[in-house]
Amino acid sequence: MAETTQFELVSPERLVLSRDVEMVVVPGSEGYFGVLPRHAPMISTLSAGVIDIYQGGSVVERIFVAGGFAEVTETRCTVLAEEARPLGEVTLADVEKELAGDRDVLKDTKDEVEREKLQDRIRMLEALADAKRKAA
Amino acid sequence: MANLKDLKIRIKSVKSTQKITSAMKMVAAAKLRRAQEAAEAARPYAQRMERMIASLGAKVGSSGGPRLIAGTGKDDVHMIVVATADRGLCGGFNSSIVRAARRRIIELEREGKTVKIMTVGRKARDQLRRTHGAKIVKSMENVARTVVGFETADNIARELIHAFDAGEFDVCTIFFNRFKSAMSQIVTAQQLIPASVPEAEEEQGDELKALYEYEPDEEGILAALLPRNVATQIYAALLENAASEHGARMTAMDSATRNAGDMIDRLTMTYNRTRQAVITKELIEIISGAEAL
């Protein structure tokens, strides 16, 4: 059995995933990076993108995250994600519908904080739609 | 002495009250379990975030850093977030939070600071409106309807950070109840802004700090991490609060149910005595009537 690293995906509400993996590819804010066992310790911010989990040389799971942080040590990789959705569970049509809905709401929103929040959300959904299109 | 009919009505009314309180107790118990599970599930995220901030904070140290850690260099304007429940009937849960907040407000004002209040939950607003109405800048309700979502906490955090960046306050503290057990909750005041850097754990402290690589740099990560941390802390506080609320309500309703039971026993006793007295009186009337013949 090949050497593995412990991968944890945590969202604010719960521990989404915790398993031993051969390699994960994480969407760092300065480019995607792969984490193998005995990776040099590092902390990085993440941008919206897809996390690929490799097992036995191929991708076994693809999860979309809406940005967050990754902490890597030699034996584990912890991702703190703001929102995590397995790519297989969302459909492009749903995302686009959500996106259109949020854009509509944004048009009528005056409150600055509220606008900022919606814009963040729209950016996240756009990234998700992008990832979905690429995967298709 | 009350007559039989009055007593009967009284007993019936206490019985239906008891039914309500015991149902509320059951509901609170079920909700408490859910709230505890949610609090449990949220812990990993908070722990890991704390760990990152500890290692980052130690690096950036006292040399300044982002304003969310370093503060504005003043503490003239205090923002106080008072988090309570939307509903009552949960013992001293709401009042104890408000009392603690009120004490702090008076203390701060005596020191000549300006105080602004943000209330989360209807009871906080209702109780503070009378005495400190003018200081309330924002009120939120319906936060803990079913289960507290992270989004709610995120919204509050955004409001706060927005106001902080606009220079509306210097220090922010949140008041909530920390869940100890169903019986006891501890009113806690936690400072959100400027963030207190948790001490890195001794054994991993120094070596890990030096080891990490940062991408982008420490400051960049901190700048992204700190706003999230505010939201995470608020979220944790709201979850603790929700669990405490249900715990407090469960205890309060339990003792209310027991009190109702005691009362029913006493009333039933009186009812039976009265009934007996009435029968005896009637008998005496009949017998003495018969003897008189």
Interface residues (C-beta under 8 A of the other chain):
Chain A: E8 V10 S11 P12 E13 R14 L15 G28 S29 E30 A40 P41 M42 I43 S44 T45 G68 F69 E71 T78 L80 E82 E112 V113 E116 K117
Chain B: A38 A41 A42 P44 Y45 R48 M49 R51 M52 S55 L56 G149 F150 A153 D154 N155 R158 E159 H162 L208 L211 Y212 E213 Y214 E215 P216 G220 I221 A224 L225 R228 A231 T232 Y235
